[in-house]
Amino acid sequence: LVTAGYDHSVRLWETDSAIAYRTIQLTDSHANAVALSPDRRLVAVAANPRISVFDLTAAHSNPLHVLDAHRANVNAVVFDPTPKSSFLYSCSDDGAIRIWDLCPPPPSQSPPPQDLAAMPPGGAAGGMPTGPPPAPVPTAANDP
């Protein structure tokens, strides 16, 4: 079980004993949501305005990835449940739903995340997609 909250910490719990066996401190924001990867190796933490992805098999608590393309509070994160998928989905108060490929690209390539949809200002990105990722949707939101 993984929990996180406004105390800037992520806790992993042993469900049989109800004891937290590991705590990861967030340095710059509280947590809005967490997601555990299907293989239980990674945890993604939605914060403001970024996502931190931690490798739970690592001895340290440094993020494996810091995903910072959102421009506002990140509300939700979910890993693609497809076996061997490396996709993570996120939505934010900036009105964007993003698809992240967590497999490291070759050193010479570092593609930006793809926007799945943009919502009107003030709109809420409610449910998160499930199943295989859709084809990338080109948008101007990825322009520098």
Secondary structure, DSSP 8 states (H G I E B T S, - for coil): -EEE-TTSEEEEEETTTTEEEEEEE-SS---SEEEE-TTSSEEEEE-SS-EEEEETTSSS---SEEE---SS-EEEEEE--STT--EEEEEETTSEEEEEE-S---TT-----EEEEE--TT----S---SS-------GGG--
